[in-house]
Amino acid sequence: MTRWIRHKSPYLSWQVTEGIQAIFTTRQGGVSFSPFDTLNISFNVGDLPSAVMENRRRVLADIDHDLSQLVMAEQVHHNQVAWVSPHDAGAGAMASRTALPGLDGLLTHSDRVVLGMGFADCVPIFIAVPEDHVVGLLHAGWRGTVRGVQRQAIGLLKEEGIDLRQIHIGIGPSIGPCCYEVDERVANEFRAQMGGDAPLVATRAGHYLLDLWEANRQQLVELGIPDANIDISRWCTACHGDQFFSYRRDHGRTGRMGGFICMSK
């Protein structure tokens, strides 16, 4: 049973517990023009900066926060994760050049920041540890998945003495196993990491359908996260062009949805 809910608003929400807000935007409800129509939250795709600012402002207002509290990671398709604090508030909020460099994962104890990242097929991994007042957000494309961005995050949580049984994970909308075809090179990376458990289905010579949801679920369970604590939305971004941007489907010329998570004050 998933705790991912689609309301009448233009967002999906991960309803993990009271006191934590975790949302994933769709492409609806913003001001951007095609091909970024309409709720693009990325400055790096060719959209008007003024439109991106307004889109971000609307999203933050809808969760009772503002841009000054937003913290964004650079997102470089690797595995580096870091703790952030109110000192980092505003990083990447109004310009991509100010995003926290070299990171694909953010964790915080603070209720004074909103963690955010952009997505258009890569897997958003939301983290909540209500008992320890911790939230986190990871960007896991195929590279981040196979390089272990989730391992880095769980390692940092373990260093804090957090009980892994108290960690809840939300895997948000991203390209699904129905649409994500990869070549032999990518398949071999997953075989090297996961062996015979790599979630690959052969389609044609040298090509496979890859299930990033399952790859991340397996690795999280191996790290000690209870399977019952992992919620997968199972919304494929490539399948639903009216709802989501998709880098693969749109051949790179598209916007970005936003994943945002924070604690209520």
Buried (B, 14 or more C-beta within 10 A) or exposed (E): EBBBEBEEEBBBBBBBEEBBBBBBBBBBBBBBEEBBBBBBBBBEBEBBEEBBBBBBBBBBEBBEBBBEBBBBBBBBBBBBBBBBEEEBBBBBBBBBEEBBEEBBBBBBBBBBBBBBBBBBBBBBBBBBBBEBBBBBBBBBBBBBBBBBBBBBBBEBBBEEEBEBEBBBBBBBBBBBBEBBBBEEEBBEBBBEBBEEBBBBEEEEEEBBBBBBBBBBBBBBBEBEBBEEBBBBBEBBBBBBEEBBBBBBBBEEEBBBBBBBBBBEE
